[in-house]
Amino acid sequence: MIPAITFRKAALIENISRIGLAGIFILGLAAAALAQTQPVKAEEKTVTEAKEVEGVVSGISGSFIAIVYGENKEASLEMAFDLNKNVKVGHKKSLSEIGMGDTVKIDYDQITKTRDDGKKISWRVARMVSFLRKADKKPELTESASDVDNGEVAPEPEEESLPLPIKGIRQE
């Protein structure tokens, strides 16, 4: 005769192994589900090229500078550059002394990232902004010579030459 304790031990071992197998199965399903939800990250290749360009400042702030560096038949050619805390300034004490219309030379890094899917992303980061020339002063508008010589003030337009209201003239 087999003692009753042996049957109980066997049943307990069988239940523990069933629970263990069920746990392993659940962990396997959870791992498969987790693997499907994590996005596959595209591998990126980064290329940095050192370049320089000279042009006239068309916009400047604390985080970027834009310059017009040439013209073609259709439009002006303009480039924008990111400015970070490491940018150096040449021939001036700080970037705040450089303004619109000034001519500058910018040494910069052109950074291009190419992903596995072929998509390219490029941007430019200025390393050094060198001041070259102050902006050309534009002549201010002045009165014409004939108005100054005569000392006369131009007459105000007569009522008949005033523009018409949108609805027309009212007659009283």
C-alpha positions in Angstrom: 0.0 0.0 0.0 1.2 3.5 -0.9 0.9 6.0 2.0 -1.5 8.9 1.6 1.3 11.5 2.1 3.0 10.3 -1.1 -0.2 11.0 -3.1 -0.5 14.5 -1.6 3.2 15.3 -2.3 2.7 14.1 -5.9 -0.4 16.2 -6.4 1.3 19.2 -4.9 4.4 18.8 -7.1 2.0 18.4 -10.1 0.2 21.7 -9.2 3.4 23.6 -8.7 4.8 22.5 -12.1 1.5 23.5 -13.8 1.6 26.9 -12.1 5.3 27.2 -13.2 4.6 26.3 -16.8 1.7 28.8 -16.9 3.9 31.5 -15.5 6.6 30.8 -18.1 3.9 30.9 -20.8 2.5 34.3 -19.6 6.0 35.8 -19.4 6.7 34.6 -23.0 3.4 36.3 -24.2 4.3 39.5 -22.4 7.8 39.6 -23.9 6.4 39.1 -27.4 3.8 41.9 -26.9 6.5 44.2 -25.5 8.8 43.5 -28.5 6.0 44.5 -30.9 5.2 47.8 -29.2 8.7 49.1 -29.1 9.5 51.1 -32.3 12.5 50.1 -34.3 14.9 53.0 -34.3 16.3 53.8 -37.7 20.1 53.9 -37.7 21.5 57.4 -38.4 24.7 58.4 -40.1 26.0 61.9 -39.2 28.3 63.9 -41.4 29.8 67.3 -40.3 31.5 69.6 -42.9 33.4 72.8 -42.0 32.5 75.6 -44.3 32.5 79.4 -44.5 30.5 82.1 -46.3 30.5 85.9 -46.5 27.4 88.1 -46.8 25.2 90.8 -45.5 23.2 90.3 -42.3 19.5 90.1 -43.0 18.4 89.0 -39.6 19.9 88.4 -36.2 18.8 87.3 -32.7 20.2 85.5 -29.7 19.7 82.1 -31.3 20.3 82.6 -35.1 21.8 84.8 -37.7 20.7 85.0 -41.4 22.8 86.5 -44.2 22.2 87.2 -47.9 25.3 85.8 -49.7 24.4 86.3 -53.3 21.7 86.9 -55.9 20.5 85.1 -59.0 18.0 86.2 -61.6 14.9 85.2 -59.5 15.9 86.0 -55.9 18.5 86.7 -53.3 20.3 83.7 -51.8 20.0 83.6 -48.0 21.3 81.2 -45.4 20.4 80.9 -41.7 22.7 79.6 -38.9 22.0 78.4 -35.4 24.0 80.3 -32.7 24.9 78.5 -29.5 26.9 79.5 -26.5 30.2 78.4 -28.1 30.1 80.8 -31.0 33.0 83.2 -31.2 32.9 86.7 -32.5 35.7 88.3 -34.6 36.5 92.0 -34.8 33.8 92.9 -32.3 33.3 92.3 -28.6 29.9 90.6 -28.9 27.2 89.6 -31.3 25.1 92.5 -30.0 27.4 94.9 -31.8 26.6 93.3 -35.2 23.4 94.6 -36.9 21.3 94.4 -40.0 23.1 95.3 -43.1 26.6 94.7 -41.7 28.9 92.4 -43.8 30.2 89.4 -42.0 32.1 86.1 -42.6 30.7 83.0 -40.9 32.7 79.9 -40.3 30.2 77.1 -39.7 29.6 73.4 -39.5 27.0 71.9 -41.8 25.6 68.8 -40.1 23.7 66.3 -42.2 22.0 63.2 -40.7 21.0 60.4 -43.1 18.7 57.7 -41.7 18.4 54.1 -43.0 15.3 55.0 -44.9 17.3 57.6 -46.9 15.8 60.7 -45.4 18.3 63.5 -44.9 18.1 66.3 -42.3 20.6 69.2 -42.5 21.3 72.3 -40.4 24.1 74.8 -39.9 25.7 75.9 -36.7 28.0 78.9 -36.7 31.4 78.5 -35.0 32.7 82.1 -35.6 31.0 85.3 -36.8 33.6 87.8 -38.1 32.6 91.4 -38.6 34.0 92.8 -41.9 32.1 96.1 -42.7 29.5 98.3 -41.2 26.2 98.7 -43.1 26.2 101.2 -45.9 24.3 104.3 -44.8 21.2 105.0 -46.9 20.5 108.6 -47.8 17.7 110.2 -45.8 14.7 111.6 -47.6 15.0 115.4 -47.9 12.9 118.1 -49.4 13.5 118.8 -53.0 15.7 121.7 -53.9 12.9 123.7 -55.6 10.7 123.6 -52.4 13.6 124.8 -50.2 14.6 127.7 -52.6 11.1 129.2 -52.9 10.3 128.8 -49.3 6.7 128.1 -50.4 4.5 125.4 -48.9 2.7 123.2 -51.3 -1.0 124.2 -51.6 -3.6 121.8 -50.2 -5.8 120.1 -52.8 -9.1 121.7 -53.6 -12.3 120.0 -52.7 -13.0 118.9 -56.2 -9.7 116.9 -56.3 -10.4 115.0 -53.1 -11.1 111.3 -53.5 -14.7 110.3 -53.7 -16.4 108.3 -51.0 -17.3 104.8 -51.8 -21.1 105.6 -52.2 -20.6 108.6 -54.3 -21.2 112.4 -53.8 -24.2 113.6 -51.9 -25.9 116.6 -53.3 -27.7 118.9 -50.8 
